[in-house]
Amino acid sequence: MKKLKTPIELKGRVIRYETIVHLKKVKKFMKGGESEALKAILEIAKQQFFEKYKLNANNKSTILGIMQLLPEHKSASHTPIEDNWKDGASVIQQIQDDKGKLIAKFYQTTIPLRKSVTSKTIREILNGLIDKSIEIRFTWAPNFISTISDASAIEHVNYVYEPCTEDGYLIEEAPPYSYYHSSYIKLSAIPPYQIISREFTNQIYGWLGKYGTLENFRSKFDTLTDKSELPLRFYMSKREFRVPT
């Protein structure tokens, strides 16, 4: 007479089956993406990340440990602006979220400020990585930084986005930065740089669940082409990107 499986054995079999199905699904959706330039950028970013922090791609706990030591993206991804930028500046817009909560103040300044960012296509970013006019620095994501340090090559603007609390107070870990436009432009969808950042994290560590399921996220990633635009940030002090020891 055939021995019946115990409830614990049956549960273990179900878990193993569900795990196999999940891994097959993940593998299927990891094949997406039509931009060859984007695939090349991600490979360069991963290689540089592992080399910079002397990591083994198979050691997930060490990778996560390094990621948690990296600078906050919101504090290290913009060119620092002049300390006296508020001299004569005035608030011209109060920025609110979808629920009407104050999240930032938008200023016009009398002092010209270094532009924090410009836009480049994915193909242009790849070309810049190849010819060394662009480098990658890491927060929880790859940031693309122009290596041009000549002050005359950087454009200037007179607008600042300053994150704040609902009561209007400054947020220490989210400093103000110069803004590329004369009014705040609300994003209508997840921008390409956030999609790529999430994919980078996915490939070096694994799926953490942000932006819904992997399947839903993959459909967003697949929409990116060589002509999709990413922010190219300008030169910043290396101290802004130092991992604490």
C-alpha positions in Angstrom: 0.0 0.0 0.0 1.4 3.4 -1.1 2.3 5.6 1.9 0.2 8.9 2.0 2.1 12.1 2.2 1.9 14.0 5.4 0.4 17.6 5.5 3.9 19.0 6.0 5.3 17.1 3.0 2.3 18.2 0.8 2.8 21.8 1.8 6.5 21.5 1.0 5.7 20.2 -2.5 3.3 23.0 -3.1 5.8 25.6 -2.1 8.5 24.1 -4.4 6.0 24.1 -7.3 5.0 27.7 -6.6 8.7 28.7 -6.4 9.5 27.1 -9.8 6.5 28.8 -11.5 7.6 32.2 -10.0 11.2 31.8 -11.2 10.1 30.9 -14.7 7.8 33.9 -14.8 10.7 36.2 -13.6 13.0 34.7 -16.2 10.5 35.3 -19.0 10.0 39.0 -18.1 13.7 39.6 -17.6 14.2 39.2 -21.4 12.2 42.4 -22.2 13.4 45.7 -23.5 13.9 46.8 -27.1 16.7 49.4 -26.7 20.1 47.8 -27.4 21.7 51.0 -26.1 19.9 50.7 -22.8 20.9 47.1 -22.4 24.5 48.2 -23.0 24.2 51.0 -20.4 22.9 48.6 -17.8 25.8 46.2 -18.4 28.3 49.0 -18.0 26.6 50.2 -14.9 26.5 46.7 -13.3 30.2 46.1 -14.2 31.3 49.4 -12.7 29.1 48.9 -9.6 30.6 45.5 -8.8 34.2 46.8 -9.6 33.8 50.0 -7.6 32.6 48.3 -4.4 34.5 45.0 -4.9 31.3 42.9 -4.9 30.5 39.4 -5.9 27.3 39.3 -7.9 26.2 36.2 -6.0 26.5 37.7 -2.6 23.1 39.4 -2.2 23.4 40.3 1.4 26.7 42.2 0.8 25.2 43.9 -2.2 22.2 45.1 -0.1 24.6 46.3 2.6 26.5 48.5 0.2 23.3 49.8 -1.3 22.1 50.9 2.1 25.3 52.8 2.7 25.0 54.7 -0.6 24.0 58.4 -0.5 20.3 59.3 -0.6 19.4 59.8 -4.3 17.4 63.0 -3.4 20.4 64.6 -1.7 23.2 63.5 -4.0 21.7 63.7 -7.5 21.7 67.4 -8.1 24.5 70.0 -8.5 24.9 71.9 -5.3 23.8 75.5 -5.6 25.2 78.7 -4.2 24.7 79.3 -0.5 23.3 82.8 -1.0 20.7 81.8 -3.6 17.8 83.1 -1.5 19.1 86.7 -1.6 16.3 88.6 -3.3 14.5 85.3 -4.3 10.8 85.1 -4.1 8.3 82.1 -3.9 6.3 82.1 -7.1 4.6 78.7 -6.7 3.5 76.4 -3.9 3.8 72.7 -5.0 1.2 70.3 -3.7 0.7 66.6 -4.1 -2.5 64.9 -5.4 -4.1 65.3 -2.0 -3.4 69.0 -1.7 -0.5 68.5 0.7 2.4 71.1 0.5 5.5 69.3 -0.7 7.8 72.0 -2.1 8.2 75.7 -2.8 9.2 77.1 -6.2 11.4 80.2 -6.3 12.6 82.8 -8.8 16.0 84.0 -8.0 18.0 87.2 -8.7 21.2 85.2 -8.7 22.0 83.1 -11.8 22.5 79.4 -10.6 24.2 76.5 -12.2 21.8 74.3 -14.1 21.4 71.0 -12.3 20.5 68.8 -15.2 19.9 68.6 -19.0 18.4 65.9 -21.1 20.1 63.4 -23.3 18.7 60.4 -25.2 19.6 56.9 -24.1 21.8 56.5 -27.2 23.6 59.8 -26.4 24.2 58.6 -22.8 25.8 55.4 -24.1 28.0 57.3 -26.5 29.1 59.6 -23.7 30.0 56.6 -21.5 32.1 55.1 -24.3 34.0 58.4 -25.0 34.3 59.2 -21.3 32.5 62.5 -21.5 29.9 61.0 -19.2 30.5 58.9 -16.0 28.3 56.9 -13.7 28.0 57.6 -10.0 25.8 55.6 -7.7 23.1 56.3 -5.2 20.5 53.4 -5.2 20.6 54.0 -8.9 23.1 54.9 -11.7 23.3 58.7 -12.1 24.8 59.9 -15.4 27.2 62.8 -14.8 28.9 65.0 -17.3 32.7 65.1 -16.8 32.8 68.7 -18.2 34.0 70.9 -15.3 34.6 74.1 -17.3 32.2 76.6 -15.7 31.6 78.3 -19.1 30.1 75.1 -20.4 27.3 74.9 -17.8 24.1 76.8 -18.4 22.5 79.0 -15.7 18.9 79.4 -14.6 17.0 81.5 -12.1 14.6 79.0 -10.6 14.8 76.7 -7.6 12.8 73.7 -6.4 12.9 73.4 -2.6 11.3 70.3 -1.1 9.6 71.1 2.3 7.4 69.6 4.9 3.6 70.1 5.0 4.3 73.0 7.4 6.8 74.6 5.0 10.0 73.6 6.9 13.2 72.5 5.1 14.0 68.9 4.7 17.7 68.3 5.5 18.1 65.2 3.4 16.4 66.8 0.4 18.2 70.0 -0.3 16.9 72.6 -2.9 18.2 72.5 -6.5 18.2 74.7 -9.5 15.3 74.0 -11.8 15.4 73.8 -15.6 12.1 75.5 -16.3 10.3 78.7 -15.3 7.5 76.8 -13.7 7.1 73.4 -12.0 6.2 70.7 -14.5 4.3 67.8 -12.9 5.2 64.4 -14.3 2.2 62.5 -15.7 3.9 59.1 -15.5 6.9 57.3 -14.1 9.9 59.0 -15.9 12.4 56.8 -17.8 15.2 57.5 -15.3 13.1 56.0 -12.5 12.3 53.0 -14.6 16.0 52.4 -15.4 17.0 52.9 -11.8 14.5 50.3 -10.7 15.7 47.9 -13.4 19.3 48.4 -12.3 18.4 47.5 -8.8 16.4 44.6 -10.1 19.4 43.2 -12.0 22.1 43.7 -9.3 20.0 42.6 -6.3 16.5 41.3 -7.3 12.9 42.3 -7.4 11.9 44.4 -4.4 8.3 45.1 -5.5 8.3 48.8 -6.2 5.9 50.0 -9.0 3.7 46.9 -8.7 4.5 43.4 -9.8 7.5 42.5 -12.0 5.2 41.9 -14.9 3.6 45.3 -14.7 7.0 47.0 -14.3 8.4 45.1 -17.3 5.8 46.5 -19.6 7.0 50.0 -18.6 10.6 49.1 -19.2 9.8 47.6 -22.6 8.4 51.0 -23.8 11.9 52.7 -23.6 13.8 53.2 -26.9 17.1 54.6 -27.9 15.4 58.0 -28.2 13.9 58.0 -24.7 15.5 60.9 -22.7 17.4 60.7 -19.4 18.7 63.4 -17.1 22.4 64.2 -17.6 23.6 65.8 -14.4 26.5 68.2 -14.1 29.8 67.9 -12.2 29.6 67.4 -8.4 32.2 67.1 -5.7 33.2 63.5 -5.1 32.4 63.9 -1.5 28.7 63.9 -2.4 29.0 60.3 -3.5 31.4 58.9 -0.9 30.2 55.7 0.8 30.6 55.9 4.6 33.3 53.6 6.0 
